[in-house]
Amino acid sequence: MDLADREWRLITEESRTGPTNMALDETAAETAATEGIRTLRVYRWEPSTLSLGYHQDPATVDWDFCEREGITVTRRPTGGGAIYHDEWGDISYSIVAPADELPGDLMESYESLCEPLLIAFEAMGIDARFAEEKRPAVYEPACYLRPLHPAHDVVAGDGRKISGNAQYRQKDAVIQHGSITFESTTERHLACFADPDATVSEFDERVTSVHEQTGITRSEAVAELTETFRCWADAYEGNWSDAELTRARERASEKYEDEGWTRDGVDPTG
């Protein structure tokens, strides 16, 4: 099934809090399931946010550091390790569509939805591809230091990770969201963890950034990603409806800002 034959809405880069970003993904999934509206979005995290994997042990987080530095902590509905989304150094995206329009096979689904990401990296001047060689974990609690996975980890030509991606299904819709490292913030990234069993040099040996690879500006990188999404899906530039924003604010308040969800992964909304 050719996803580009469907009608897509593109929401260009916007700054939202961590809980609101996750709530908007869920809201877009509800819209896709009930109204058939497919969404492409590019976004940033303001303030900077540590997003925890669904099964993340809260003991791995340095809560005092995050509070002191004004870093929001929220939990994703997707698995994997925690990711520090720097307000400047991170570029994030989501792709949301009805589940029956995507391959049932997980690998095929990732391959389909990561296609525009790889095209965008090429436009940025980066020889990016899915990870091919297996590399052992350096530090499991950190997403970017876990074992490389060929389904959803994207590496630059030198084999270092530049993007992590994850999928989940919500009410008959598929959500894929991902993080692109525009500029490395290694020390702050590691400092978000309580007792990271990794050094700055070990992190930098495994992770690279758009800026390191090409030297382009952040606005140029965002523009390439946005234009690639637009062309890939022949998308029209749209916005969230008032009803979607209301639902997202309610969802953020009820779930993603809730202490039980963030600390222990207990969904208060059931």
C-alpha positions in Angstrom: 0.0 0.0 0.0 1.4 3.4 -1.1 1.1 5.8 1.9 1.8 8.7 -0.4 -1.5 8.1 -2.2 -3.4 9.1 1.0 -4.1 12.6 2.2 -1.6 13.8 4.9 -1.5 16.8 7.2 1.9 18.3 7.9 2.3 20.2 11.2 5.6 22.2 11.0 8.0 22.5 13.9 6.4 23.7 17.1 7.7 23.8 20.7 5.7 22.0 23.3 6.4 20.5 26.8 7.3 16.9 27.1 3.9 15.8 28.4 2.1 17.7 25.7 4.2 16.3 22.9 3.3 12.7 24.1 -0.3 13.6 24.5 -0.5 15.1 21.0 0.8 11.8 19.6 -2.0 10.0 21.3 -4.5 12.6 20.1 -3.3 12.3 16.5 -3.8 8.6 16.8 -7.4 9.1 17.9 -8.0 11.4 15.0 -6.4 8.9 12.6 -8.6 6.1 13.9 -11.9 8.0 14.0 -11.5 10.5 11.1 -8.9 9.0 8.9 -6.6 12.0 9.1 -3.0 11.1 8.8 -0.4 13.4 10.5 3.2 14.2 10.0 4.7 16.5 12.6 8.1 18.0 13.5 8.6 19.3 17.0 11.0 20.3 19.7 10.8 19.9 23.5 10.5 23.1 25.6 11.8 23.0 28.2 14.4 20.3 27.6 13.0 16.9 28.5 14.2 13.4 29.6 11.7 10.9 28.1 11.8 7.6 29.8 11.1 4.3 28.0 7.9 2.6 29.0 9.7 0.0 31.2 12.3 2.4 32.6 13.4 1.9 36.2 13.0 5.3 37.9 16.1 4.6 40.0 18.2 5.1 36.9 17.2 8.8 36.8 19.0 11.6 38.6 15.8 13.4 39.6 17.6 16.0 41.6 19.7 17.0 38.6 16.7 17.2 36.3 14.8 19.3 38.8 17.8 21.6 39.4 18.4 22.1 35.7 14.8 22.6 34.8 14.6 19.4 32.7 11.1 17.9 32.5 10.9 14.2 33.0 8.0 12.2 31.3 7.5 8.6 30.3 6.9 7.5 26.7 4.4 4.8 25.8 7.2 3.2 23.7 9.9 1.0 25.0 13.7 1.4 25.0 15.9 3.6 27.2 15.7 7.2 28.2 16.5 10.0 25.8 17.5 13.5 26.8 15.8 15.8 24.3 17.7 19.1 24.4 15.6 22.1 23.5 18.2 23.0 20.9 20.2 19.9 20.2 17.2 17.6 19.4 14.9 17.5 16.4 11.9 15.2 16.8 9.1 14.0 14.5 6.0 11.8 14.5 4.1 9.9 11.8 0.6 8.8 12.6 -1.8 6.8 10.3 -4.6 4.3 10.6 -3.2 0.9 11.4 -4.9 -0.9 8.4 -2.9 1.3 6.0 0.5 0.0 7.3 2.2 -3.4 6.9 1.4 -5.8 9.8 5.1 -6.9 9.9 7.0 -4.6 12.3 10.2 -4.5 10.2 8.3 -3.7 7.0 6.4 -0.9 8.9 9.6 0.6 10.2 11.2 0.4 6.7 8.1 2.2 5.2 7.9 5.0 7.8 11.7 5.6 8.0 11.9 6.1 4.3 11.4 9.9 4.5 13.8 10.1 7.4 16.6 8.5 5.3 15.7 10.8 2.4 16.0 13.8 4.6 19.4 12.8 5.9 20.6 12.4 2.3 19.3 15.9 1.6 21.3 17.2 4.6 24.4 15.6 3.2 24.5 12.6 5.5 25.1 9.0 4.4 22.6 7.5 6.8 21.2 4.0 6.9 19.7 1.4 9.2 22.2 -0.1 11.6 23.7 -3.2 10.1 26.4 -4.4 12.4 25.6 -5.5 16.0 27.2 -3.6 18.7 26.8 -4.5 22.4 25.2 -2.1 24.9 27.4 0.4 26.8 24.7 1.4 29.2 21.2 -0.1 28.9 19.1 2.7 30.6 20.2 5.2 27.9 18.5 4.7 24.6 21.5 5.8 22.5 23.8 3.4 24.4 21.7 0.3 24.1 22.5 -2.4 21.5 22.0 -1.2 17.9 18.8 -2.6 16.4 18.6 -2.8 12.5 14.8 -2.2 12.6 14.8 1.3 14.0 18.3 2.6 14.8 19.7 4.9 12.1 23.5 5.4 11.9 25.7 7.8 9.9 28.3 6.6 7.5 30.9 6.2 10.3 28.5 3.7 12.1 27.6 6.0 14.9 23.9 6.4 15.9 22.2 9.6 14.8 18.5 8.8 15.2 16.4 6.4 17.3 12.8 5.5 16.4 10.0 3.7 18.0 6.4 2.6 17.2 3.2 1.8 19.1 -0.4 1.2 18.3 -3.2 3.2 19.9 -6.9 2.8 19.0 -6.5 1.3 15.5 -3.7 3.7 14.6 0.1 3.4 14.4 2.4 6.1 15.8 6.0 6.3 15.0 8.1 8.9 16.7 11.8 9.5 16.6 14.6 11.7 17.8 17.4 13.1 15.6 20.5 14.4 17.3 21.2 17.8 15.7 24.0 18.8 18.2 25.5 16.6 20.8 24.9 17.5 24.5 26.8 14.6 25.9 27.5 15.8 29.4 24.0 16.9 30.1 22.6 13.7 28.5 24.7 11.5 30.8 24.1 13.7 33.9 20.3 12.9 33.7 21.1 9.4 34.9 21.7 8.6 38.5 24.9 6.5 38.1 25.7 6.2 34.4 28.1 3.4 33.6 29.5 5.2 30.6 31.9 8.1 30.0 31.7 11.1 27.8 34.2 9.5 25.4 32.3 6.2 25.3 29.1 8.1 24.5 30.7 10.1 21.7 32.2 7.0 20.2 28.6 5.7 19.7 26.7 8.8 18.9 27.1 11.5 16.3 25.0 14.5 15.3 23.8 16.3 12.2 26.0 19.3 13.0 29.1 17.2 13.4 28.5 15.3 10.2 27.6 18.3 7.9 28.0 21.6 9.8 24.6 22.8 8.6 22.5 25.0 10.9 19.5 23.7 12.9 17.1 25.7 10.8 18.5 24.2 7.7 18.2 20.6 9.1 14.6 21.3 10.2 13.8 22.7 6.8 15.2 19.6 5.0 13.2 17.2 7.2 10.0 19.3 6.8 10.3 19.6 3.0 11.0 15.8 2.7 7.9 15.0 4.7 5.9 17.4 2.5 7.2 15.9 -0.7 7.1 12.2 0.5 3.4 12.4 1.4 2.3 15.3 -0.9 1.1 16.7 2.4 -0.8 19.9 3.0 0.3 22.3 5.8 -2.2 22.0 8.6 -2.8 22.6 12.2 -4.3 21.0 15.3 -8.0 21.6 15.7 -9.2 23.3 18.8 -10.8 20.0 19.9 -7.5 18.1 19.5 -5.6 20.7 21.5 -8.2 20.5 24.3 -8.0 16.7 24.3 -4.2 16.8 24.4 -4.1 19.3 27.3 -6.5 17.0 29.2 -4.4 13.9 28.4 -1.2 15.6 29.4 -2.7 16.7 32.7 -4.3 13.3 33.4 -1.5 11.0 32.3 1.8 12.4 31.2 2.2 14.9 34.1 1.0 12.4 36.6 3.7 11.2 39.2 2.5 7.6 39.1 2.9 7.4 35.3 6.2 9.2 35.2 7.8 7.4 38.1 6.2 3.9 37.8 4.5 3.7 34.5 1.0 3.3 36.0 -1.5 4.9 33.7 -4.1 6.7 35.8 -6.5 6.9 32.9 -6.7 3.1 32.7 
